[in-house]
Every structure is written in C-alpha cells, then in structure tokens.
Amino acid sequence: MYALDALKTMKIGEVLQVIADCPQSFRSVPEEAVKHGYQLITEPKKIGQDIYFYIKVVK
C-alpha cells in the first residue's frame, strides 16, 4: 500500500487523504493503517466508485 510509504514521511498530527476505487480497500486500508500504528480519523466515505480515507499520524 503506497499510503504507508507516504505516512512514514509525515509528521505527528498530519493527516493523509487516501482515495481508492477498489472495493477491497474498504476493509484493507483501515486494517493496514491501524496495524502500522496510524489512526483512521473518520469512517471510510464512499462517493460514487471512490472510497475516501483520512489517516492520521499519531506516533
């Protein structure tokens, strides 16, 4: 997941917006983010075929 690479370069408190169009990402993106110590700050939002995630760097 490229989002994890981006998150590694970010500072504590910064938020990454991830936009995906793969239905599997609805589960996999939040699971991977939490597994690696990041925080999902809102529930995934589906708009059309796109799914929006907001992930915060907390450590």
KELO-732264 format. One line per field, with one value per atom (N, C-alpha, C, O): residue number from 0; residue in one letter; atom name; x, y, z. Coordinates in steps of 0.02 Angstrom, whole numbers, plus 50000, padded with zeros to 5 digits. Layout:
N
n	NUM	...
res	A	...
atom	CA	...
x	X	...
y	Y	...
z	Z	...
END
This chain:
59
n	0	0	0	0	1	1	1	1	2	2	2	2	3	3	3	3	4	4	4	4	5	5	5	5	6	6	6	6	7	7	7	7	8	8	8	8	9	9	9	9	10	10	10	10	11	11	11	11	12	12	12	12	13	13	13	13	14	14	14	14	15	15	15	15	16	16	16	16	17	17	17	17	18	18	18	18	19	19	19	19	20	20	20	20	21	21	21	21	22	22	22	22	23	23	23	23	24	24	24	24	25	25	25	25	26	26	26	26	27	27	27	27	28	28	28	28	29	29	29	29	30	30	30	30	31	31	31	31	32	32	32	32	33	33	33	33	34	34	34	34	35	35	35	35	36	36	36	36	37	37	37	37	38	38	38	38	39	39	39	39	40	40	40	40	41	41	41	41	42	42	42	42	43	43	43	43	44	44	44	44	45	45	45	45	46	46	46	46	47	47	47	47	48	48	48	48	49	49	49	49	50	50	50	50	51	51	51	51	52	52	52	52	53	53	53	53	54	54	54	54	55	55	55	55	56	56	56	56	57	57	57	57	58	58	58	58
res	M	M	M	M	Y	Y	Y	Y	A	A	A	A	L	L	L	L	D	D	D	D	A	A	A	A	L	L	L	L	K	K	K	K	T	T	T	T	M	M	M	M	K	K	K	K	I	I	I	I	G	G	G	G	E	E	E	E	V	V	V	V	L	L	L	L	Q	Q	Q	Q	V	V	V	V	I	I	I	I	A	A	A	A	D	D	D	D	C	C	C	C	P	P	P	P	Q	Q	Q	Q	S	S	S	S	F	F	F	F	R	R	R	R	S	S	S	S	V	V	V	V	P	P	P	P	E	E	E	E	E	E	E	E	A	A	A	A	V	V	V	V	K	K	K	K	H	H	H	H	G	G	G	G	Y	Y	Y	Y	Q	Q	Q	Q	L	L	L	L	I	I	I	I	T	T	T	T	E	E	E	E	P	P	P	P	K	K	K	K	K	K	K	K	I	I	I	I	G	G	G	G	Q	Q	Q	Q	D	D	D	D	I	I	I	I	Y	Y	Y	Y	F	F	F	F	Y	Y	Y	Y	I	I	I	I	K	K	K	K	V	V	V	V	V	V	V	V	K	K	K	K
atom	N	CA	C	O	N	CA	C	O	N	CA	C	O	N	CA	C	O	N	CA	C	O	N	CA	C	O	N	CA	C	O	N	CA	C	O	N	CA	C	O	N	CA	C	O	N	CA	C	O	N	CA	C	O	N	CA	C	O	N	CA	C	O	N	CA	C	O	N	CA	C	O	N	CA	C	O	N	CA	C	O	N	CA	C	O	N	CA	C	O	N	CA	C	O	N	CA	C	O	N	CA	C	O	N	CA	C	O	N	CA	C	O	N	CA	C	O	N	CA	C	O	N	CA	C	O	N	CA	C	O	N	CA	C	O	N	CA	C	O	N	CA	C	O	N	CA	C	O	N	CA	C	O	N	CA	C	O	N	CA	C	O	N	CA	C	O	N	CA	C	O	N	CA	C	O	N	CA	C	O	N	CA	C	O	N	CA	C	O	N	CA	C	O	N	CA	C	O	N	CA	C	O	N	CA	C	O	N	CA	C	O	N	CA	C	O	N	CA	C	O	N	CA	C	O	N	CA	C	O	N	CA	C	O	N	CA	C	O	N	CA	C	O	N	CA	C	O	N	CA	C	O	N	CA	C	O	N	CA	C	O	N	CA	C	O
x	50042	50000	50045	50083	50040	50081	50067	50111	50008	49991	50038	50055	50058	50103	50170	50200	50194	50257	50250	50296	50194	50183	50177	50205	50142	50134	50200	50209	50247	50313	50351	50394	50336	50372	50338	50363	50280	50240	50255	50282	50238	50249	50187	50131	50198	50143	50091	50107	50028	49972	49950	49894	49991	49972	49922	49922	49880	49827	49837	49847	49833	49838	49768	49733	49749	49687	49705	49749	49672	49682	49618	49564	49623	49564	49577	49627	49531	49538	49474	49420	49480	49420	49411	49368	49452	49448	49402	49416	49349	49304	49338	49317	49391	49427	49462	49474	49477	49512	49468	49495	49403	49358	49377	49370	49402	49425	49500	49525	49536	49609	49645	49693	49624	49659	49655	49707	49596	49593	49631	49665	49626	49661	49737	49770	49764	49836	49859	49912	49819	49838	49842	49892	49792	49791	49846	49880	49856	49909	49978	50021	49989	50053	50056	50104	50005	50007	49978	49990	49940	49909	49835	49809	49803	49734	49688	49701	49635	49584	49539	49507	49536	49500	49427	49389	49406	49334	49321	49367	49259	49241	49253	49245	49270	49278	49214	49159	49222	49164	49164	49214	49109	49103	49064	49007	49096	49064	49072	49127	49017	49021	49060	49045	49111	49152	49214	49251	49225	49284	49269	49214	49320	49316	49369	49428	49350	49394	49411	49367	49476	49501	49542	49576	49539	49580	49619	49590	49685	49728	49775	49809	49778	49819	49881	49879	49937	49999	49996	49990	50001	49996	50060	50065	50108	50172	50230	50287
y	49941	50000	50062	50073	50102	50162	50213	50253	50212	50259	50250	50299	50189	50177	50211	50238	50210	50244	50319	50351	50347	50419	50435	50485	50393	50405	50405	50442	50363	50359	50425	50439	50466	50529	50588	50644	50576	50630	50639	50595	50698	50715	50698	50693	50691	50678	50733	50792	50713	50760	50772	50796	50755	50765	50711	50656	50729	50684	50671	50718	50609	50589	50570	50531	50599	50579	50527	50537	50470	50416	50407	50402	50405	50393	50328	50321	50281	50216	50199	50225	50156	50135	50059	50033	50025	49953	49936	49958	49897	49881	49848	49858	49810	49777	49826	49811	49885	49935	49960	49986	49952	49974	49941	49972	49879	49844	49847	49857	49838	49830	49894	49891	49951	50014	50028	50040	50028	50040	49988	50005	49925	49872	49883	49878	49898	49908	49971	49971	50023	50085	50074	50094	50043	50030	49982	49990	49931	49881	49913	49890	49966	50000	50060	50099	50068	50119	50187	50236	50190	50253	50252	50200	50310	50316	50336	50385	50298	50317	50368	50351	50429	50482	50488	50521	50457	50454	50386	50351	50367	50306	50317	50373	50265	50272	50300	50280	50346	50376	50355	50364	50327	50307	50359	50375	50386	50435	50409	50409	50387	50354	50290	50249	50280	50220	50232	50186	50294	50311	50303	50317	50281	50275	50321	50317	50364	50413	50391	50373	50394	50378	50437	50469	50450	50502	50469	50446	50468	50431	50480	50520	50478	50525	50490	50433	50527	50503	50520	50578	50468	50480	50464	50479	50433	50420	50420	50410
z	50000	50000	50000	50047	49948	49941	49996	50013	50024	50077	50137	50170	50152	50208	50196	50243	50134	50118	50130	50157	50110	50120	50194	50217	50232	50303	50340	50388	50319	50351	50346	50388	50296	50286	50320	50319	50351	50379	50453	50486	50479	50549	50591	50565	50656	50702	50696	50694	50691	50686	50614	50603	50565	50496	50474	50501	50426	50402	50327	50288	50309	50238	50213	50244	50156	50123	50071	50029	50075	50027	49988	50018	49923	49880	49842	49807	49850	49818	49780	49796	49730	49693	49694	49660	49733	49739	49798	49854	49787	49842	49902	49959	49890	49945	49991	50049	49965	50006	50063	50112	50058	50112	50178	50231	50175	50235	50243	50298	50188	50193	50213	50252	50188	50205	50280	50311	50310	50383	50423	50472	50403	50440	50438	50490	50380	50373	50410	50442	50407	50441	50516	50548	50545	50617	50636	50687	50596	50609	50613	50650	50574	50574	50621	50620	50663	50715	50697	50733	50643	50623	50645	50664	50641	50664	50607	50572	50597	50549	50584	50634	50558	50596	50578	50614	50524	50507	50476	50455	50474	50438	50364	50339	50327	50254	50223	50242	50176	50142	50069	50034	50046	49976	49938	49954	49886	49842	49771	49743	49742	49677	49685	49728	49643	49649	49692	49707	49713	49753	49827	49851	49864	49936	49966	49946	50012	50042	50114	50153	50129	50196	50220	50181	50285	50316	50373	50422	50365	50411	50445	50411	50511	50550	50577	50600	50574	50604	50678	50697	50720	50792	50830	50890	50797	50832	50784	50804
END
